[in-house]
Amino acid sequence: MTESASMAIPAITSIRPRPVDERGLVDRLRLTAVAAATFLLGVPALVLGILTLLSVALGPLGVGFVLAHAVVPATEALARLHRRISGALLGEDVEAAYADTAGRGFLGRPTVWLRDGNRWRDFGFLAFSGTGGFVISGLPALLLVTPFVHLVGLIIDGSWFWLLTFAISSVCPLVWWVVTPPLVRARAYAERSLLGHSRVADLERRVEQVEETRAETLDHSAAEVRRIERDLHDGAQARIAAVGMNVGLAEKLLATDPAAAAELLREARETTVSALEDLRSVVRGIHPPVLADRGLAGAIEALALPLPIPVTLRLQLPAGLPAPVESAAYFAVAECLANTVKHSGAGRAWITGEHRDGMLRLVVGDDGRGGASLAGSGLAGVARRLAAFDGTMTVLSPDGGPTVVTMEVPCPTS
């Protein structure tokens, strides 16, 4: 169905009987045409429903996988058409919510389809469209046509039978006038319930997202723990062990060679300073002190100051944001700026930030060559880190630039 065709379908705003006028007649004739179209579409729906059952039954034999690759897309196309019809009748959008099959192979897609509750809702729609929906959609046209059929029979035959049936069916136009809007709307509501979002499906999808995010967060946390252990082992721990050895040797040489003991103590002091710097570096990797001292806005300013290109800042960020969110946002901005300096060839950059209606929104952009993406870059890790807080990251970076990275994280202020 084209956009112009969907616009020709009248939205059903009321099912109360209206006075018999031209507008009411035109609307009912249009609704009857829509009902007749959905009546005819019940035939392919019934066929697709039967083929769906066959594809599931023949799946173990391998034939079902081939059949499913024809049936499922056809069912999706038919369901999309009915969503547009029902949405136009109800004056709202009826949206699909299928499981993602991107990157799945020939055998992988049917497996996802089989587990997708919304695909089974499509099958329920096929069953409804070929049975009860078929009857509901056929009634308006049947009520409208029946008196004319009996009239033609009376003219041709002239028997008492046709006279009686014509007399009985003469009330059909009145019934048609009254019942057509509620019948068409009833079918539209049924299709919206079957084909639209369901609260259960939304909750199931949300649970899947939470489970995926939790797994990624645990992996990230485990990687951070290993990094901290490695940094402590290779840095501060080794230097502190060297301090202990130098102090021990100095104790032994203090009586016999005071000059050598003093040199060892000097090295121990310098090593202690280096160990302290290593510890500070580890702490900065966990939660930068500048965040605690100056807040997120001040920390972003500190990130921008040493960059070799000018950075325009427009930050309206309140104090009291949750510390984990501040830390994630800080490292996200740091990664974006690092990519700008290393890869973009930009002459300038800009950062905007605001907190409105419980949503933290940060935008980092540059006028570089573009071509940045989430795939296979440090930004992918940042996106996973933000996802732990239900945050999102979008990257707009066409070839030739500019690059604009938008990050949104829902968070309250204390």
C-alpha positions, 0 to 999 in steps of 0.5 A: 500500500502506498502512502497516498492509498493509506491516506485514502483510508478514513480513520474511524473516530466514532462508531455511533450511527450518524445521520444519512448524508453524503459524507457518511455514505462515502465513509462507509463505502470506503470502509466497505472497500477496505473490508473487502480488501482485507477479506481477499487478503485472508486467502494468502493469510490462510495459505501462509499459515498452513505453510508456516506449520509445514515449515516448522514440521519439516524443519528437522528434515531441512526442507522447513529451513528452505520453506521458512526463508520464503514464508517468513518474509512473505508473512512479514510483508503481509503483516506490514500491510495490515499494520498500515491499514489498521494504523490508518483506521485507528489514527495511530502507528502500529509498529513491529518489534522483531528480533534482530537477525543481522549477521545470522546465516541461512540456518541461523535466521530460522532459529531466531524466528522460531524463538521470536515471540513476535513472529508467533504473533504474526502466525496468530494474525495469519490464523485470525485473518483466515478465519474470524477476520475473514468473516468480519471483513466479508460481512459489510460487502455481503450486507451491501450486495445481498439485496441487489442479488435478490432483486436481480433474481426477482427480475429474472425469475419473478417467483415468490421465493425471490420476492420473499428473500428480497423483502427480507434482505431489504433491511440489509442496507440499514444494517450495513449502515449501522454495523460497518464502522464497528465491524471494521474497527473491531478488526483493526483493534484485533490486528493492533493487539496481534501485530503491535507491541505487547507489554510482555514482548517489550519486557522480554526484550528489555530483560534480554538487553539487561542480561546482555548489558550485565554480561558486557559490564561483568566482562568489562569489570573483569578486564578492569580488575586484571588491568589494575592488578597488572599495573600494580604488579608491574609498577607500584608493587615492583617499586615498593619491593625495590624500596624494601631491598634498598632499605635492607641493604642500607641497614647492613652498610650503615656501619661499614659504608655510610656513603653507600647506605646514603646512596641506597636510601636516596634511591629508595626515596626516589623509588617511593616517589615513582611508586606513588605516581604509579598508584595515582595513575591507577587511581586515575584509571578508576575514578579521576580525582579531577571528577571529585574535585571539579565535577564533570564539567571541570573534568571535561575542561581539564581534558580539553585544555592540553589538546593541540587544537582549539576546543569550544565548550558549552557545558551546563552540567549540574553538580550531584550526578552519580559518580559512576555515571560521571566516570563513564561520561568522562572516559567517553569524552576522553576517548572521543577527544583522543580519536579526534587528535589521533585520527581525524585531522581536525582543525577544531573540536567542540563539546556540548553538555546538558542535563535535562529531564533526568537525561545527561546528554553530551555531544563531541564533534570535530571538523575532521575527515570523518569515517569514524564508526562504532565497529572495531574501535575504542568507541565500541567499548565506550558504548558498552560502558554507557549501556550499563547505565541504559545509555546510548551512543550514536556516531554520525561521521560521513566521509569528509566530515564532520564527526558528531558523537552523541551520548545520552545517559538517563540519570537523576541528580542528588 
